[in-house]
Amino acid sequence: MKKILLVAQIILTSMCLHAQQTQGVTLDEIPVIGISGSVSLHFISPEKISYVDLSSAALIGDLPEKNVLRIKVIPDSIPSLISRSDAGLVTVVGESFITQYKLVFLSTASVGQISTQVNILPSNMRSLDISGISLTQSDFKGNAFRLLNHEQKKPISRQSAFGMSMTVNQVFSLGDFVMLDLGFSNDTNLSFDVDELRFKIEDRKINKSTNVQSIEIKPVFQLYPFERFKKSYRNIYVLKKATFPGDKVFNIELSEKQISGRNLRVSLKYSDILNADTF
C-alpha cells in the first residue's frame, strides 16, 4: 500500500512540475499601462520589432522607426472606452523576445497614471526559441564594430580596375554566419555611385555548352549604408553560412549606376571561408 501511495505521489509531483513548466502567461502577470485619447503611446524596443498585435479595434498603431511602436486611440471609440476602461492587449515581438501589455483607458483627470512612453525591459520579455535565428541585429552591430577595431592582416583577396579597387580585408565565422570586412578605394576624381553590391556562388569555369549556375546570397546585416564613396570606404557584411563544392567560387560584385563600365569582382575560394577565424 505504501508503495502504491509513493508511486501516486511521484506521478502527481511530476504532473505538477510539468504543469509549471508549460504554464502560459495569465492576465494578472501582464503589466498594466494607462492610456488616454489625447496623447500617443510609444513603446521603445531594444531590438527591431518584427510583429505587433492590437487586440482592440479601438486602437491603431504604426512603426515610425524599426524599434518604435506608436499607438493611438481612435477618437470615435473614446465613449465606449470610457464606459468599460479596458483597451485590450498589445503584443510586441522582437527578434528574440515576445512581450505583452494590458492597456487601460483613463480620463485626463488621471494624468499621473497616463503613460506616453514605455521602455520594453528584459524583466517583461519572454525569449523566443526560433530555429535558425541565433543572433539579433544588435548582436551583429556590436560584433561589426569589434571587427572594425580588429588588427588587420594581409588582405585575403583584392581586385583593381579603372582606378578602383575592392578588397576583402578579413573573413570571420560568427556562429551560423560569416562576417566579411570589405574595403573600397577610388583613385580617380569621380565619385562612385553604387548601383549594387552582390554576393554570388558561381561556377569556377564557364563552358559555352553548359548552363551557368548562379546562386545569390543576400546579406542579413550590413553596418553602414553603401550608396556613394569618393576616395575610400569600408563596411562589414554578415551572410548566412553556405557550403559549395570546389568547382564553384564565391564572387563579390560591385557595379556603378547609370552607364558605366566601372564594375569590379572579387572571388573567394571555399577554403577562404572554411579557414575563417572564429570571432
C-alpha positions in Angstrom: 0.0 0.0 0.0 2.8 2.3 0.9 4.5 1.6 -2.5 1.3 2.5 -4.3 1.0 5.8 -2.4 4.6 6.6 -3.1 4.2 5.9 -6.8 1.0 8.1 -6.8 2.8 10.9 -5.1 5.7 10.7 -7.6 3.2 10.9 -10.5 1.3 13.8 -9.0 4.6 15.7 -8.4 5.7 15.1 -11.9 2.4 16.3 -13.3 2.7 19.5 -11.1 6.2 20.2 -12.3 5.2 19.6 -15.9 2.2 22.0 -15.5 4.5 24.6 -14.1 6.9 24.3 -17.0 4.2 24.6 -19.6 2.1 27.2 -17.9 1.3 30.2 -20.0 1.0 33.9 -19.1 -2.1 35.0 -17.3 -3.7 38.4 -17.4 -2.6 39.0 -13.8 1.0 38.7 -14.8 0.8 41.2 -17.7 1.9 44.8 -16.9 -0.8 47.4 -17.0 -0.3 50.7 -18.9 -2.7 53.7 -18.7 -3.6 55.5 -21.9 -5.9 58.4 -22.9 -7.4 59.7 -26.1 -5.3 62.9 -26.1 -1.8 61.6 -26.4 0.0 58.8 -28.3 1.7 55.9 -26.5 5.2 54.9 -27.7 6.8 51.5 -27.0 10.6 51.5 -27.4 12.2 48.2 -28.1 15.9 47.3 -27.7 15.6 45.3 -30.9 13.9 45.6 -34.3 10.1 45.0 -33.9 9.0 42.2 -36.3 5.4 41.8 -35.3 2.6 43.7 -33.4 -0.9 42.7 -32.4 -3.6 45.0 -31.1 -6.5 43.1 -29.7 -8.8 46.0 -29.6 -10.4 47.7 -32.7 -10.4 50.9 -30.7 -6.6 51.2 -31.3 -4.4 51.9 -34.3 -0.7 51.6 -34.4 2.3 52.1 -36.7 6.1 51.7 -36.6 7.7 55.2 -37.2 11.1 53.5 -36.5 12.2 49.9 -36.7 12.3 49.7 -32.9 9.4 52.1 -32.0 5.7 51.2 -31.9 3.3 54.1 -31.7 -0.3 53.5 -30.6 -3.3 55.9 -30.7 -6.9 55.7 -29.6 -9.4 56.1 -32.4 -11.5 59.2 -31.5 -14.8 57.5 -32.3 -14.0 54.7 -29.8 -13.5 57.0 -26.8 -17.1 56.9 -25.5 -17.1 53.1 -25.4 -13.6 53.0 -23.8 -14.8 55.4 -21.1 -17.6 53.0 -20.2 -15.5 49.9 -19.9 -11.9 51.2 -19.4 -10.4 48.0 -20.9 -8.5 49.0 -24.0 -7.2 45.5 -24.8 -3.8 43.8 -25.1 -0.7 44.9 -27.0 1.7 42.1 -28.1 5.1 43.1 -29.4 7.5 40.6 -30.9 11.2 41.4 -31.4 13.9 39.3 -33.0 14.5 37.2 -29.8 11.6 38.1 -27.4 7.8 38.5 -27.0 6.1 40.8 -24.6 2.5 41.9 -23.8 0.9 44.8 -22.1 -2.6 45.4 -20.9 -4.0 48.8 -21.7 -6.5 50.7 -19.5 -8.2 53.8 -20.7 -8.1 56.7 -18.2 -9.6 60.1 -18.2 -7.4 63.2 -18.4 -8.0 63.7 -14.6 -5.7 60.7 -14.1 -2.8 62.4 -15.7 -0.3 61.0 -13.2 -1.2 57.4 -14.4 -1.2 58.0 -18.1 1.9 56.8 -20.0 3.3 58.4 -23.1 6.4 56.2 -23.4 7.2 52.7 -22.4 10.7 51.1 -22.5 10.5 47.4 -23.1 12.7 46.0 -20.4 14.2 42.5 -20.0 12.0 41.8 -17.0 8.9 42.0 -19.2 10.3 39.8 -22.1 9.9 36.2 -22.8 12.6 34.7 -25.0 11.7 33.1 -28.3 13.3 29.8 -29.4 13.1 30.2 -33.2 15.1 27.7 -35.2 17.6 29.4 -37.5 17.8 32.7 -35.6 20.7 32.8 -33.2 21.8 36.5 -33.3 19.9 39.7 -33.4 20.6 42.9 -35.4 22.1 44.4 -32.2 24.4 41.4 -31.9 25.5 41.8 -35.5 26.1 45.6 -35.0 28.2 45.1 -31.8 30.4 42.4 -33.5 30.8 44.5 -36.6 32.2 47.4 -34.6 34.6 44.9 -32.9 35.7 43.7 -36.3 36.4 47.2 -37.4 38.8 47.6 -34.5 40.4 44.2 -35.1 44.0 44.2 -36.2 44.1 43.6 -40.0 46.5 41.1 -41.5 47.3 40.6 -45.2 44.2 41.1 -47.4 42.6 37.8 -48.5 41.6 39.0 -51.9 41.9 42.2 -54.0 40.8 43.3 -57.4 41.7 46.6 -59.2 40.5 48.2 -62.4 39.6 51.7 -63.7 41.5 53.4 -60.8 39.2 51.5 -58.4 39.9 48.6 -56.1 37.8 46.3 -53.9 39.5 44.3 -51.1 38.4 41.5 -48.8 40.2 42.5 -45.7 39.0 39.8 -43.3 36.7 36.9 -43.1 35.3 35.6 -39.8 32.9 32.9 -38.7 30.3 34.0 -36.2 28.0 31.1 -35.2 25.9 30.2 -38.2 27.1 33.3 -40.0 30.1 34.7 -42.0 31.3 38.2 -41.5 33.1 39.9 -44.4 35.2 43.0 -43.9 35.3 44.8 -47.3 37.3 47.8 -48.3 36.8 50.1 -51.4 39.1 52.7 -52.8 38.8 55.2 -55.6 42.0 56.8 -57.0 40.0 58.8 -59.6 38.4 62.2 -59.3 35.0 60.9 -60.0 32.8 59.8 -57.1 31.5 56.2 -57.3 27.7 56.0 -57.1 26.9 52.4 -56.1 24.2 50.6 -58.0 24.6 47.1 -56.5 26.9 45.0 -54.3 26.0 41.4 -54.8 27.3 38.1 -53.3 27.0 35.0 -55.5 28.1 31.4 -55.7 29.0 30.7 -59.3 30.8 28.2 -61.5 34.6 28.5 -61.4 34.9 27.7 -65.1 32.2 28.5 -67.6 31.8 26.3 -70.6 29.7 27.5 -73.6 27.9 24.2 -73.8 26.6 24.3 -70.2 24.2 26.5 -68.4 25.7 28.9 -65.9 24.5 28.3 -62.4 24.5 31.3 -60.1 23.1 31.4 -56.5 22.8 34.9 -55.0 23.1 35.3 -51.2 21.5 38.3 -49.6 23.3 39.8 -46.5 21.3 39.6 -43.3 23.2 42.7 -42.0 25.4 45.5 -43.2 26.9 48.0 -40.8 26.7 51.2 -42.9 24.5 52.2 -45.9 26.5 51.9 -49.1 25.4 54.4 -51.7 28.4 56.5 -52.7 32.1 57.0 -51.9 34.7 59.5 -53.2 38.1 58.1 -52.1 37.8 55.2 -49.6 35.1 53.2 -47.9 35.0 50.3 -45.5 32.0 48.2 -44.5 31.0 45.0 -42.7 28.6 42.5 -44.1 27.1 39.4 -42.5 25.8 36.4 -44.5 24.3 33.1 -43.6 26.8 30.3 -43.9 26.6 28.4 -47.2 28.5 25.4 -48.5 29.6 24.9 -52.1 31.8 22.4 -54.0 35.3 23.0 -55.2 34.2 23.7 -58.8 32.5 26.9 -57.6 33.6 30.2 -56.2 32.2 32.9 -54.1 32.0 36.2 -56.0 31.5 39.7 -54.7 30.4 42.1 -57.5 30.3 45.9 -57.3 28.6 47.9 -60.1 28.0 51.6 -60.6 24.8 53.4 -61.5 24.0 54.8 -64.9 26.0 53.9 -68.0 29.4 52.9 -66.5 32.0 50.3 -67.1 33.4 50.6 -63.6 32.4 47.2 -62.3 34.6 45.1 -60.0 34.6 41.5 -59.0 36.5 39.8 -56.2 36.5 36.0 -55.8 36.9 33.9 -52.7 37.7 30.2 -52.7 35.8 27.8 -50.4 39.0 27.4 -48.4 39.0 31.1 -47.6 35.6 30.7 -45.8 36.5 27.3 -44.3 39.7 28.7 -42.8 37.9 31.8 -41.4 38.8 32.6 -37.8 36.1 32.3 -35.2 35.0 35.7 -33.9 
